[in-house]
Amino acid sequence: MKKGKILITEDEEIVARVNKRMVTSLGYEVVGIVSNGEDAIKFVKAQKPDLILMDINLSGAMNGIEAAAIINREYDVPIIFLTAYSDDKTISEAIESGPYGYISKPFELTTLRITLDLSLSKSKTERKLRESELWWKSSIDSIDQGIITVTIDGGITYLNSAAEKILGYRLNECIGMNYLDIYKVYKSVPNELFICAMHDSQNNPDELLNSKWFIDRHNKHIPIEETISDIKDGKGNFLGKVIIIKDISQKRESQVEVVAARNFYISLLDDFPVPVWRANADGYFNYFNKTWLNLTGRILEQEISFGWMDLIHGEDRETFQNLFRKSFEKEERFEYEFRLLNNEKEYSWILAVGTPFYELNKKFAGFIFAGLDLSKKKVLEKELRTAINKAEQASSAKSNFISNMSHEIRTPLNGIVGLTELLFDTELNPEQLQYLEMVKQSTDVLLSLLNNLLNQSKMEVGKEFLHESVFVLTDILNEIWNPISVQASLKNIIAERKWEHNFGRKIIGDKVKIQQIVLNLLTNALKFTEAGKIELIIINENEIEMSETKTTLLNLHIIVKDTGIGIPIDQHERIFESFTQVDSSSTKKYAGVGLGLCIVKNLVDLFNGKIWFESKPGFGSEFHVLLILKYAIEETSGELVSI
Ligand code: ADP
């Protein structure tokens, strides 16, 4: 293999051939022979030889030195001058053009060999060096940290691109300058940045102490991180320093934002008008807001860890701790009402609501509590309870009084009723008979009124119960229907009764109360109807077989309709309340005290039944009652038994 490709530039043909033979004999390949500088440049451009043997004195417009200067500048091909000139001026001109060697003619083969071999090896080494320098420089330039190298005296020798950007100087501007002229670092924090720095110090004081601020070419403060290391040669001799700097403005800005957000939430929590406190992921309480501290009248140091638990009322503490432990383990919402000793040495009722909170990576971070001071509510509740108790006692006393009075009045009244009946059997003239009829009517009304009062007061004190017996529904309803139909005909009102199903089968239930319900509704229908008709409709809605008790339940639907004055819509809500009448002036027109519907409603409730109505003023009313009753079981003997 040839040792290298050589171009010979020589205007004398014989010399050129001799040179070619010599070069070839040394193991090199002669790739071309040209006679002038212009051709040499063209050849280099086209073929790029490894080396040029250049005669200084050439035939063309350009001499060898001029051609060599251009080639050297533009094509990076090593040149060796071959010349007979030996005057100082030519030699120094030739050297300035940057040749690799200079051989005076005539020369010996050995001289040529040594010069060629050395030049080629030097050129190769230099190329490698340049390549490696290029690689190294572009690598260093791609690093986003600024790198500055300086000599022992601080003279700048190199800046990478990142350093140029941070410092605001170009490398070529700085060469020869001392780095302290352009790299102005302040350990102390500049005034206008003091506040941010203070925020940072809360965040990480160490970082603040170590942080440095650099002032750039335009007098702007830039926070930096900096490392300085020594540069030493292979023998450990100190050559200079390398300074690596990083612009941490962005990091600072986001730190400042984080700190600002953190401060916002801290002040929000601190001044929040309810007590707020927090446990960390290990269950230790490490935060209590101002409202808490104001409430307990203590300082943070007394509350943290578990200090605050001493303030929980002895009867509530263990439950609090147990519930909190459970919620904490399961990371579940916590809620508990407890008593907390306040700054006035009294217990405040606090409803504590705790919720788990998490870090960004969803890692459990602890519990945050908010407390609602329920003390005022508790006082109100207590007052309300006392008031209710008092009202209940008063109401019960009133009911007892009415009940007693009704009894007391009923005894002499019964005497009057009995004696009136006896009087009917005596000899009476027509006038006396008429007066006696009037006495009887008045005593009947009075008796029914007393019965209602008695019923109502019994209900109010909860003394009323269902008394079961066996009966046929149609029989007990006929008993109350007959007098009603007589009274209706006296008022010229049609009275209609519809049994929608066969109700011949025996039923178990409180027949008196069923009669009371229907009678009250019918009496009202009749009372508030001047013309038209009143109706009683009984429907068997459905029957349910109860396999366990072998009974059949009957879903009885009672409807009482009338074409009377109706009930105004705004009264619908309160019509079942006791002593309620739509219009108290009606008391005079229609007898009654507003107890009937209240009693009906209470009776229906005793049956666990339902009552509702539809009514339109001027058109009439329709009252509905649903009662669930039992059919009696018929034994083979024909006897009926109640279950
Ligand atoms: P009262 O003894 O006054 O009849 P109720 O409790 O039975 O007391 O009824 C309360 C009020 O409801 C009555 O005063 C009346 O204004 C109204 N009311 C009840 N039933 C009817 C009805 N069928 N038609 C019109 N108004 C009625």
Residues whose N, C-alpha, C, O or C-beta is under 5 A from the ligand:
A	BS01	ADP	N524 A525 F528 G564 I565 G566 I567 I575 T580 Q581 V582 D583 A591 G592 V593 G594 L595 G596 L597 C598 S621
